[in-house]
C-alpha cells in the first residue's frame, strides 16, 4: 500500500469514527492505531482531535503543520511506551483538572524524545512520570492565562531520572517542579513570568546550567536536594517580597558558581548544610542590585563564599539565627563598599573586609520591624550607631583577602 493510499484510508476511518470528531478534526488515535510499532508517522497538515494515547514505540512528526486539539478533555497526548519521539506538533486544548494533571503531554517510559513542539492553552505543559534517560528540548510551553497559583506546571518531573531538559522556552506557567527525581540536567532553558522557575524537592545531583530565569516570583528553589550544581545561569528580576534568585533549604551540599544574580528581593537565601562535614559553596557569582545579596538563616556555619562580586545591593549580607557566623569562610570576594587600599598591588585589599550590624539588628532580630527598614528613622539610628555605638555591634563576616574592584 502506498503512502497516499494509507493516508486516504486513515482519513476515511477518522471521519467514520464520529460526527463530533470529524467536526473537530481527524481522530489522531485512528492514525496512531493504524501504524505498526517502530513506524515514522508524519502527519499531513491539518487539525487532529485528541485525547490520544501512544502505547508503542514510534515517531510522531507534525512538521510544524499538524495541530492536536484535546477539545478541553483530559490530557491531549499520553505516552506509555519506550522509544517514542514527538516532534513538530502544536498541542492545545487540555482539560482543567489539577487533580488529574490535565495537560499537553503526559509521558512515561524510557528513551523518549520530545522536541520542537508548541504546547499552548493547556493546564500543565509536559509531565514526565517514571520517565528515564529521555530528552525534552526546544519546546515552547504556555499555560492558561490565570493567577500564577491557578496555572499548571510548565514542566513536571516525578520519579524520573537521567533526563535532559534543554533549550525550552517556557512562560506564564506556575512552576517547573522536580520531585523525587535525581540526576537530571536543565540547560539552556528560558523561564519567564511564572512563579518558580525551578522547584526542586528530593532532586539530588541535579545540574542547572546556562539558563535564563527572569521576571518570576523566584528563580531556583531547592529543598532536601543534595549535591546540587547551579552554574552559569542568568537569574533576574525576582522582586516580590519573598522572592529569591536562589533559595536553598536543608541541603547537604551544593555548588553555586559563575551565575549572574541581579535585581531580586534576595539574591541567595540559604541555611546551613544538613551534614556538618559538607559545604554549601558560592563561587564566582555576580550578586548585584538586590535588596539583600545573601541571606543566611539558622546559622551553623558550613558556607564558603569565594571570588564573588557584590555590587549595588542594599544589604550585601544578612544573617539571622544562633551560632557563630565566623564558622563560614569568606575569601577573595569583591565588595563595592570596601574601605581599604591595595598598597602592594596584588589585587587584594590590605586589610580584611568586615561587616557589622548596627541598627539592622532591630529588624533582623524582630521580623515585624522589617517593614520599617530603610525608613528615615532607622537610617538615622544606624548613622548614630556607626558614629558612636551605644552597644557592641555584631560581626557578620570577615573576608580575609577582599578582591579590589
C-alpha positions as a Markdown table, in Angstrom:
| # | Residue | x | y | z |
|---|---|---|---|---|
| 1 | Unk | 0.0 | 0.0 | 0.0 |
| 2 | Unk | 1.4 | 3.4 | -1.0 |
| 3 | Unk | 1.8 | 6.3 | 1.5 |
| 4 | Unk | -1.0 | 8.2 | -0.3 |
| 5 | Unk | -3.4 | 5.2 | -0.1 |
| 6 | Unk | -2.6 | 4.8 | 3.6 |
| 7 | Unk | -3.3 | 8.5 | 4.4 |
| 8 | Unk | -6.6 | 8.3 | 2.5 |
| 9 | Unk | -7.7 | 5.2 | 4.4 |
| 10 | Unk | -6.8 | 6.8 | 7.7 |
| 11 | Unk | -8.7 | 9.9 | 6.8 |
| 12 | Unk | -11.8 | 7.9 | 6.0 |
| 13 | Unk | -11.5 | 6.0 | 9.3 |
| 14 | Unk | -11.3 | 9.2 | 11.1 |
| 15 | Unk | -14.4 | 10.6 | 9.5 |
| 16 | Unk | -16.3 | 7.4 | 10.2 |
| 17 | Unk | -15.2 | 7.5 | 13.9 |
| 18 | Unk | -17.9 | 10.0 | 14.8 |
| 19 | Unk | -19.5 | 13.2 | 13.7 |
| 20 | Unk | -18.2 | 15.3 | 16.6 |
| 21 | Unk | -14.6 | 14.1 | 16.0 |
| 22 | Unk | -15.0 | 14.8 | 12.3 |
| 23 | Unk | -16.1 | 18.4 | 13.0 |
| 24 | Unk | -13.2 | 18.9 | 15.5 |
| 25 | Unk | -10.6 | 17.3 | 13.1 |
| 26 | Unk | -9.4 | 13.9 | 12.2 |
| 27 | Unk | -9.1 | 11.4 | 15.0 |
| 28 | Unk | -5.4 | 11.2 | 16.0 |
| 29 | Unk | -6.0 | 7.9 | 17.8 |
| 30 | Unk | -7.1 | 6.4 | 14.5 |
| 31 | Unk | -3.8 | 7.4 | 12.8 |
| 32 | Unk | -1.8 | 6.0 | 15.7 |
| 33 | Unk | -3.7 | 2.7 | 15.8 |
| 34 | Unk | -3.3 | 2.2 | 12.1 |
| 35 | Unk | 0.6 | 2.1 | 12.0 |
| 36 | Unk | 2.8 | -0.7 | 13.4 |
| 37 | Unk | 5.3 | -0.3 | 16.2 |
| 38 | Unk | 8.5 | 1.3 | 15.1 |
| 39 | Unk | 6.9 | 3.4 | 12.4 |
| 40 | Unk | 7.6 | 7.0 | 11.5 |
| 41 | Unk | 4.2 | 8.7 | 11.3 |
| 42 | Unk | 4.4 | 12.0 | 9.5 |
| 43 | Unk | 1.1 | 13.8 | 9.9 |
| 44 | Unk | -0.2 | 15.8 | 7.0 |
| 45 | Unk | -1.0 | 19.4 | 7.7 |
| 46 | Unk | -4.3 | 19.8 | 9.5 |
| 47 | Unk | -6.3 | 19.6 | 12.7 |
| 48 | Unk | -6.4 | 16.4 | 14.7 |
| 49 | Unk | -8.7 | 15.5 | 17.6 |
| 50 | Unk | -7.4 | 14.3 | 20.9 |
| 51 | Unk | -7.1 | 13.0 | 23.5 |
| 52 | Unk | -4.9 | 10.2 | 22.2 |
| 53 | Unk | -2.5 | 7.6 | 23.7 |
| 54 | Unk | 0.7 | 6.1 | 22.2 |
| 55 | Unk | 1.4 | 2.7 | 23.7 |
| 56 | Unk | 4.1 | 1.5 | 21.2 |
| 57 | Unk | 7.4 | 2.9 | 20.0 |
| 58 | Unk | 7.0 | 5.3 | 17.1 |
| 59 | Unk | 8.0 | 8.7 | 15.7 |
| 60 | Unk | 5.1 | 11.2 | 15.5 |
| 61 | Unk | 6.2 | 14.1 | 13.4 |
| 62 | Unk | 3.9 | 17.1 | 12.7 |
| 63 | Unk | 6.4 | 19.0 | 10.5 |
| 64 | Unk | 5.1 | 22.2 | 12.3 |
| 65 | Unk | 1.8 | 21.9 | 10.4 |
| 66 | Unk | -0.2 | 19.4 | 12.4 |
| 67 | Unk | -2.4 | 20.7 | 15.3 |
| 68 | Unk | -3.7 | 18.3 | 18.0 |
| 69 | Unk | -6.6 | 19.7 | 20.0 |
| 70 | Unk | -7.9 | 17.9 | 23.1 |
| 71 | Unk | -11.2 | 19.6 | 23.0 |
| 72 | Unk | -11.0 | 20.6 | 26.7 |
| 73 | Unk | -10.9 | 17.0 | 27.9 |
| 74 | Unk | -8.1 | 15.4 | 29.9 |
| 75 | Unk | -4.5 | 15.3 | 28.7 |
| 76 | Unk | -4.1 | 15.9 | 24.9 |
| 77 | Unk | -1.4 | 13.3 | 24.3 |
| 78 | Unk | -0.3 | 10.4 | 26.6 |
| 79 | Unk | 2.7 | 8.3 | 26.1 |
| 80 | Unk | 3.0 | 4.8 | 27.7 |
| 81 | Unk | 5.9 | 3.2 | 25.8 |
| 82 | Unk | 9.7 | 3.4 | 25.4 |
| 83 | Unk | 11.4 | 4.8 | 22.4 |
| 84 | Unk | 8.7 | 7.4 | 21.4 |
| 85 | Unk | 9.5 | 10.6 | 19.6 |
| 86 | Unk | 7.1 | 13.6 | 19.4 |
| 87 | Unk | 8.3 | 16.3 | 17.1 |
| 88 | Unk | 7.0 | 19.4 | 15.4 |
| 89 | Unk | 3.5 | 19.3 | 16.8 |
| 90 | Unk | 1.2 | 22.0 | 18.1 |
| 91 | Unk | -0.7 | 20.7 | 21.1 |
| 92 | Unk | -3.5 | 22.6 | 22.7 |
| 93 | Unk | -6.9 | 22.3 | 24.5 |
| 94 | Unk | -6.4 | 20.2 | 27.6 |
| 95 | Unk | -8.9 | 19.8 | 30.4 |
| 96 | Unk | -8.9 | 21.9 | 33.6 |
| 97 | Unk | -8.3 | 19.4 | 36.4 |
| 98 | Unk | -5.3 | 20.0 | 38.7 |
| 99 | Unk | -6.0 | 16.6 | 40.4 |
| 100 | Unk | -5.8 | 14.7 | 37.1 |
| 101 | Unk | -2.8 | 16.8 | 35.9 |
| 102 | Unk | -4.6 | 17.6 | 32.7 |
| 103 | Unk | -2.1 | 19.0 | 30.2 |
| 104 | Unk | -0.4 | 18.8 | 26.9 |
| 105 | Unk | 1.8 | 15.7 | 27.2 |
| 106 | Unk | 1.9 | 13.1 | 29.9 |
| 107 | Unk | 4.8 | 10.7 | 29.3 |
| 108 | Unk | 6.0 | 7.5 | 30.9 |
| 109 | Unk | 8.8 | 5.4 | 29.5 |
| 110 | Unk | 12.5 | 5.3 | 28.6 |
| 111 | Unk | 14.5 | 6.9 | 25.7 |
| 112 | Unk | 11.7 | 9.4 | 24.8 |
| 113 | Unk | 12.4 | 12.4 | 22.7 |
| 114 | Unk | 10.0 | 15.4 | 22.9 |
| 115 | Unk | 11.4 | 18.2 | 20.8 |
| 116 | Unk | 10.4 | 21.3 | 18.8 |
| 117 | Unk | 6.7 | 21.3 | 19.8 |
| 118 | Unk | 4.4 | 24.2 | 20.6 |
| 119 | Unk | 2.3 | 23.5 | 23.7 |
| 120 | Unk | -0.3 | 26.2 | 24.4 |
| 121 | Unk | -3.7 | 26.7 | 26.0 |
| 122 | Unk | -3.2 | 23.8 | 28.3 |
| 123 | Unk | -3.2 | 23.5 | 32.1 |
| 124 | Unk | 0.1 | 21.5 | 32.6 |
| 125 | Unk | 2.6 | 21.5 | 29.9 |
| 126 | Unk | 4.8 | 18.4 | 29.9 |
| 127 | Unk | 4.6 | 15.8 | 32.7 |
| 128 | Unk | 7.3 | 13.1 | 33.0 |
| 129 | Unk | 6.2 | 10.4 | 35.4 |
| 130 | Unk | 8.6 | 7.5 | 35.9 |
| 131 | Unk | 10.5 | 8.6 | 32.8 |
| 132 | Unk | 14.2 | 7.9 | 32.4 |
| 133 | Unk | 17.1 | 8.6 | 30.0 |
| 134 | Unk | 14.9 | 10.9 | 27.9 |
| 135 | Unk | 15.2 | 14.3 | 26.3 |
| 136 | Unk | 12.9 | 17.3 | 26.3 |
| 137 | Unk | 14.3 | 20.1 | 24.1 |
| 138 | Unk | 13.4 | 23.1 | 22.0 |
| 139 | Unk | 9.7 | 23.2 | 23.1 |
| 140 | Unk | 7.6 | 26.3 | 23.5 |
| 141 | Unk | 5.3 | 25.9 | 26.5 |
| 142 | Unk | 2.5 | 28.2 | 27.8 |
| 143 | Unk | -0.2 | 27.5 | 30.4 |
| 144 | Unk | -3.5 | 29.2 | 30.6 |
| 145 | Unk | -3.8 | 32.9 | 31.5 |
| 146 | Unk | -4.8 | 33.0 | 35.1 |
| 147 | Unk | -3.3 | 33.8 | 38.5 |
| 148 | Unk | 0.1 | 32.0 | 38.7 |
| 149 | Unk | -1.1 | 29.8 | 41.5 |
| 150 | Unk | -4.1 | 28.6 | 39.4 |
| 151 | Unk | -1.9 | 27.6 | 36.4 |
| 152 | Unk | -0.4 | 24.2 | 35.9 |
| 153 | Unk | 3.3 | 23.4 | 35.9 |
| 154 | Unk | 5.1 | 24.1 | 32.6 |
| 155 | Unk | 7.2 | 21.0 | 33.2 |
| 156 | Unk | 6.8 | 18.4 | 35.9 |
| 157 | Unk | 9.2 | 15.5 | 36.7 |
| 158 | Unk | 8.1 | 12.8 | 39.2 |
| 159 | Unk | 10.2 | 9.8 | 40.0 |
| 160 | Unk | 12.2 | 10.4 | 36.8 |
| 161 | Unk | 16.0 | 10.2 | 36.4 |
| 162 | Unk | 18.8 | 10.9 | 34.0 |
| 163 | Unk | 16.7 | 13.2 | 31.7 |
| 164 | Unk | 17.9 | 16.2 | 29.8 |
| 165 | Unk | 15.8 | 19.3 | 29.7 |
| 166 | Unk | 17.4 | 21.6 | 27.1 |
| 167 | Unk | 16.6 | 24.8 | 25.2 |
| 168 | Unk | 12.9 | 25.1 | 26.1 |
| 169 | Unk | 11.0 | 28.4 | 26.0 |
| 170 | Unk | 8.6 | 28.4 | 28.9 |
| 171 | Unk | 6.5 | 31.4 | 30.1 |
| 172 | Unk | 3.3 | 32.2 | 32.1 |
| 173 | Unk | 3.2 | 28.8 | 33.9 |
| 174 | Unk | 3.0 | 28.0 | 37.6 |
| 175 | Unk | 6.4 | 26.3 | 38.3 |
| 176 | Unk | 8.8 | 23.8 | 36.9 |
| 177 | Unk | 8.5 | 21.1 | 39.5 |
| 178 | Unk | 11.1 | 18.3 | 40.0 |
| 179 | Unk | 10.0 | 15.9 | 42.8 |
| 180 | Unk | 11.8 | 12.7 | 43.9 |
| 181 | Unk | 13.7 | 12.9 | 40.6 |
| 182 | Unk | 17.5 | 12.9 | 41.0 |
| 183 | Unk | 20.3 | 13.2 | 38.4 |
| 184 | Unk | 18.5 | 15.4 | 35.8 |
| 185 | Unk | 20.1 | 18.2 | 33.7 |
| 186 | Unk | 18.5 | 21.5 | 33.0 |
| 187 | Unk | 20.4 | 23.6 | 30.5 |
| 188 | Unk | 19.8 | 26.4 | 28.1 |
| 189 | Unk | 16.2 | 26.9 | 29.1 |
| 190 | Unk | 14.3 | 30.2 | 29.4 |
| 191 | Unk | 11.6 | 30.6 | 32.0 |
| 192 | Unk | 9.7 | 33.9 | 32.3 |
| 193 | Unk | 6.7 | 35.4 | 34.1 |
| 194 | Unk | 6.0 | 32.4 | 36.2 |
| 195 | Unk | 6.0 | 31.6 | 39.9 |
| 196 | Unk | 9.1 | 29.4 | 40.5 |
| 197 | Unk | 11.4 | 28.9 | 37.6 |
| 198 | Unk | 12.7 | 25.6 | 39.1 |
| 199 | Unk | 11.3 | 24.0 | 42.2 |
| 200 | Unk | 13.3 | 21.0 | 43.5 |
| 201 | Unk | 12.2 | 18.6 | 46.1 |
| 202 | Unk | 14.3 | 15.5 | 46.8 |
| 203 | Unk | 16.0 | 16.0 | 43.5 |
| 204 | Unk | 19.6 | 15.1 | 44.4 |
| 205 | Unk | 22.5 | 15.6 | 42.0 |
| 206 | Unk | 20.6 | 17.9 | 39.7 |
| 207 | Unk | 22.5 | 20.1 | 37.3 |
| 208 | Unk | 21.2 | 23.6 | 36.4 |
| 209 | Unk | 23.4 | 25.5 | 33.9 |
| 210 | Unk | 23.2 | 28.2 | 31.2 |
| 211 | Unk | 19.6 | 29.0 | 31.8 |
| 212 | Unk | 17.8 | 32.4 | 31.8 |
| 213 | Unk | 15.2 | 32.9 | 34.5 |
| 214 | Unk | 13.7 | 36.3 | 34.6 |
| 215 | Unk | 10.6 | 38.1 | 35.9 |
| 216 | Unk | 9.5 | 35.1 | 38.0 |
| 217 | Unk | 8.5 | 35.2 | 41.7 |
| 218 | Unk | 11.5 | 33.1 | 42.4 |
| 219 | Unk | 14.4 | 31.5 | 40.5 |
| 220 | Unk | 15.8 | 28.2 | 41.7 |
| 221 | Unk | 14.2 | 26.9 | 44.9 |
| 222 | Unk | 15.6 | 23.7 | 46.3 |
| 223 | Unk | 14.5 | 21.6 | 49.4 |
| 224 | Unk | 16.2 | 18.4 | 50.5 |
| 225 | Unk | 18.2 | 18.2 | 47.2 |
| 226 | Unk | 21.8 | 17.2 | 47.9 |
| 227 | Unk | 24.7 | 17.7 | 45.5 |
| 228 | Unk | 23.0 | 20.5 | 43.6 |
| 229 | Unk | 25.1 | 22.2 | 40.9 |
| 230 | Unk | 23.9 | 25.6 | 39.7 |
| 231 | Unk | 26.3 | 27.4 | 37.3 |
| 232 | Unk | 26.4 | 30.0 | 34.6 |
| 233 | Unk | 22.8 | 31.0 | 34.9 |
| 234 | Unk | 21.2 | 34.4 | 34.5 |
| 235 | Unk | 18.6 | 34.8 | 37.2 |
| 236 | Unk | 17.0 | 38.2 | 37.2 |
| 237 | Unk | 14.1 | 40.3 | 38.5 |
| 238 | Unk | 12.5 | 38.2 | 41.2 |
| 239 | Unk | 11.4 | 41.2 | 43.2 |
| 240 | Unk | 8.3 | 40.0 | 45.1 |
| 241 | Unk | 8.6 | 40.4 | 48.9 |
| 242 | Unk | 9.7 | 36.8 | 49.4 |
| 243 | Unk | 11.4 | 36.4 | 46.1 |
| 244 | Unk | 14.9 | 34.9 | 45.8 |
| 245 | Unk | 17.1 | 34.3 | 42.8 |
| 246 | Unk | 18.3 | 31.1 | 44.5 |
| 247 | Unk | 16.9 | 29.6 | 47.7 |
| 248 | Unk | 18.4 | 26.5 | 49.4 |
| 249 | Unk | 16.9 | 24.8 | 52.4 |
| 250 | Unk | 18.0 | 21.6 | 54.1 |
| 251 | Unk | 20.7 | 20.9 | 51.5 |
| 252 | Unk | 23.6 | 18.7 | 52.4 |
| 253 | Unk | 26.0 | 20.0 | 49.7 |
| 254 | Unk | 25.7 | 22.5 | 46.8 |
| 255 | Unk | 27.8 | 24.5 | 44.4 |
| 256 | Unk | 26.5 | 27.8 | 43.1 |
| 257 | Unk | 29.1 | 29.0 | 40.6 |
| 258 | Unk | 29.5 | 31.8 | 38.0 |
| 259 | Unk | 25.9 | 32.9 | 38.0 |
| 260 | Unk | 24.5 | 36.4 | 37.3 |
| 261 | Unk | 22.1 | 37.1 | 40.2 |
| 262 | Unk | 20.6 | 40.5 | 39.7 |
| 263 | Unk | 17.6 | 42.6 | 41.0 |
| 264 | Unk | 15.9 | 40.2 | 43.4 |
| 265 | Unk | 14.4 | 40.6 | 46.8 |
| 266 | Unk | 17.1 | 38.2 | 48.0 |
| 267 | Unk | 20.0 | 37.2 | 45.7 |
| 268 | Unk | 20.7 | 34.0 | 47.6 |
| 269 | Unk | 18.9 | 32.5 | 50.6 |
| 270 | Unk | 20.4 | 29.5 | 52.4 |
| 271 | Unk | 20.5 | 27.7 | 55.7 |
| 272 | Unk | 23.5 | 25.6 | 56.8 |
| 273 | Unk | 24.3 | 22.2 | 55.4 |
| 274 | Unk | 22.4 | 19.3 | 57.0 |
| 275 | Unk | 25.6 | 17.3 | 57.2 |
| 276 | Unk | 28.3 | 19.2 | 59.2 |
| 277 | Unk | 31.0 | 17.6 | 57.0 |
| 278 | Unk | 29.7 | 19.1 | 53.8 |
| 279 | Unk | 29.7 | 22.6 | 52.5 |
| 280 | Unk | 27.4 | 24.9 | 50.5 |
| 281 | Unk | 29.8 | 26.9 | 48.2 |
| 282 | Unk | 29.2 | 30.2 | 46.4 |
| 283 | Unk | 32.0 | 30.9 | 43.9 |
| 284 | Unk | 32.5 | 33.5 | 41.1 |
| 285 | Unk | 28.9 | 34.9 | 41.1 |
| 286 | Unk | 27.9 | 38.4 | 40.3 |
| 287 | Unk | 25.4 | 39.4 | 43.0 |
| 288 | Unk | 24.1 | 42.9 | 42.2 |
| 289 | Unk | 21.3 | 45.3 | 42.7 |
| 290 | Unk | 19.3 | 43.1 | 45.1 |
| 291 | Unk | 17.6 | 44.2 | 48.3 |
| 292 | Unk | 19.7 | 41.6 | 50.1 |
| 293 | Unk | 22.7 | 40.0 | 48.4 |
| 294 | Unk | 23.0 | 36.8 | 50.5 |
| 295 | Unk | 20.7 | 36.0 | 53.4 |
| 296 | Unk | 21.8 | 33.2 | 55.8 |
| 297 | Unk | 19.3 | 31.9 | 58.4 |
| 298 | Unk | 19.7 | 29.3 | 61.1 |
| 299 | Unk | 23.4 | 29.9 | 61.2 |
| 300 | Unk | 25.6 | 26.9 | 62.0 |
| 301 | Unk | 28.4 | 27.7 | 59.5 |
| 302 | Unk | 29.2 | 25.4 | 56.6 |
| 303 | Unk | 29.2 | 28.1 | 53.9 |
| 304 | Unk | 32.2 | 29.0 | 51.7 |
| 305 | Unk | 32.0 | 32.2 | 49.6 |
| 306 | Unk | 34.9 | 32.7 | 47.2 |
| 307 | Unk | 35.6 | 35.2 | 44.4 |
| 308 | Unk | 32.0 | 36.6 | 44.3 |
| 309 | Unk | 31.3 | 40.2 | 43.3 |
| 310 | Unk | 28.9 | 42.2 | 45.4 |
| 311 | Unk | 27.7 | 45.4 | 43.7 |
| 312 | Unk | 24.8 | 47.8 | 44.4 |
| 313 | Unk | 23.0 | 45.6 | 47.0 |
| 314 | Unk | 21.0 | 47.5 | 49.7 |
| 315 | Unk | 22.4 | 44.9 | 52.2 |
| 316 | Unk | 25.2 | 42.8 | 50.9 |
| 317 | Unk | 24.8 | 40.1 | 53.5 |
| 318 | Unk | 22.4 | 39.5 | 56.3 |
| 319 | Unk | 22.4 | 36.7 | 58.9 |
| 320 | Unk | 19.6 | 35.6 | 61.2 |
| 321 | Unk | 19.8 | 32.8 | 63.9 |
| 322 | Unk | 22.0 | 31.5 | 66.6 |
| 323 | Unk | 25.6 | 30.3 | 66.0 |
| 324 | Unk | 28.9 | 31.8 | 65.1 |
| 325 | Unk | 28.9 | 33.4 | 61.6 |
| 326 | Unk | 32.7 | 33.2 | 61.5 |
| 327 | Unk | 32.2 | 29.4 | 61.0 |
| 328 | Unk | 31.6 | 30.5 | 57.4 |
| 329 | Unk | 34.6 | 31.1 | 55.1 |
| 330 | Unk | 34.8 | 34.3 | 53.1 |
| 331 | Unk | 37.8 | 34.9 | 50.8 |
| 332 | Unk | 38.6 | 36.9 | 47.7 |
| 333 | Unk | 35.2 | 38.5 | 47.2 |
| 334 | Unk | 34.9 | 42.0 | 45.7 |
| 335 | Unk | 32.8 | 44.5 | 47.7 |
| 336 | Unk | 31.7 | 47.8 | 46.4 |
| 337 | Unk | 31.7 | 49.2 | 49.9 |
| 338 | Unk | 35.2 | 48.0 | 50.9 |
| 339 | Unk | 37.1 | 50.7 | 52.8 |
| 340 | Unk | 40.7 | 49.9 | 52.2 |
| 341 | Unk | 43.6 | 50.1 | 49.9 |
| 342 | Unk | 45.9 | 47.8 | 47.8 |
| 343 | Unk | 49.3 | 49.3 | 48.6 |
| 344 | Unk | 51.3 | 46.2 | 47.5 |
| 345 | Unk | 49.4 | 45.9 | 44.1 |
| 346 | Unk | 48.5 | 42.2 | 44.4 |
| 347 | Unk | 44.8 | 42.9 | 43.7 |
| 348 | Unk | 43.7 | 42.1 | 47.3 |
| 349 | Unk | 42.9 | 44.6 | 50.0 |
| 350 | Unk | 45.5 | 45.2 | 52.6 |
| 351 | Unk | 43.1 | 44.6 | 55.4 |
| 352 | Unk | 40.1 | 42.3 | 55.8 |
| 353 | Unk | 36.6 | 43.4 | 54.9 |
| 354 | Unk | 34.3 | 43.2 | 57.8 |
| 355 | Unk | 30.5 | 43.7 | 58.0 |
| 356 | Unk | 28.8 | 44.6 | 61.3 |
| 357 | Unk | 25.2 | 45.0 | 62.2 |
| 358 | Unk | 24.2 | 48.2 | 63.9 |
| 359 | Unk | 20.5 | 49.3 | 63.8 |
| 360 | Unk | 20.0 | 46.5 | 61.4 |
| 361 | Unk | 19.8 | 44.2 | 64.4 |
| 362 | Unk | 16.3 | 45.6 | 65.1 |
| 363 | Unk | 14.7 | 44.2 | 62.0 |
| 364 | Unk | 16.9 | 41.1 | 61.8 |
| 365 | Unk | 16.0 | 40.1 | 65.4 |
| 366 | Unk | 12.4 | 41.3 | 65.2 |
| 367 | Unk | 10.9 | 40.3 | 61.8 |
| 368 | Unk | 7.8 | 42.5 | 62.4 |
| 369 | Unk | 10.1 | 45.6 | 62.2 |
| 370 | Unk | 11.3 | 44.6 | 58.7 |
| 371 | Unk | 8.6 | 46.9 | 57.3 |
| 372 | Unk | 10.4 | 49.9 | 58.6 |
| 373 | Unk | 13.9 | 49.1 | 57.3 |
| 374 | Unk | 15.3 | 51.9 | 55.1 |
| 375 | Unk | 12.9 | 54.3 | 56.8 |
| 376 | Unk | 14.3 | 57.7 | 57.8 |
| 377 | Unk | 14.2 | 56.9 | 61.5 |
| 378 | Unk | 16.1 | 53.7 | 61.2 |
| 379 | Unk | 18.6 | 55.2 | 58.8 |
| 380 | Unk | 19.2 | 58.0 | 61.3 |
| 381 | Unk | 19.6 | 55.4 | 64.1 |
| 382 | Unk | 22.0 | 53.4 | 62.0 |
| 383 | Unk | 24.1 | 56.5 | 61.3 |
| 384 | Unk | 24.3 | 57.4 | 65.0 |
| 385 | Unk | 25.2 | 53.8 | 65.9 |
| 386 | Unk | 28.1 | 53.8 | 63.4 |
| 387 | Unk | 29.2 | 57.3 | 64.6 |
| 388 | Unk | 29.1 | 56.5 | 68.3 |
| 389 | Unk | 27.9 | 52.9 | 69.1 |
| 390 | Unk | 26.0 | 52.7 | 72.4 |
| 391 | Unk | 26.2 | 48.9 | 72.2 |
| 392 | Unk | 28.7 | 46.5 | 70.7 |
| 393 | Unk | 27.8 | 45.7 | 67.1 |
| 394 | Unk | 27.7 | 42.2 | 65.9 |
| 395 | Unk | 30.3 | 41.0 | 63.4 |
| 396 | Unk | 28.5 | 39.2 | 60.4 |
| 397 | Unk | 31.5 | 38.3 | 58.3 |
| 398 | Unk | 35.2 | 38.8 | 57.8 |
| 399 | Unk | 36.7 | 38.5 | 54.3 |
| 400 | Unk | 40.4 | 38.0 | 54.9 |
| 401 | Unk | 41.5 | 38.8 | 51.3 |
| 402 | Unk | 38.9 | 41.1 | 49.6 |
| 403 | Unk | 39.4 | 41.5 | 45.9 |
| 404 | Unk | 39.7 | 45.0 | 44.6 |
| 405 | Unk | 37.0 | 46.2 | 42.1 |
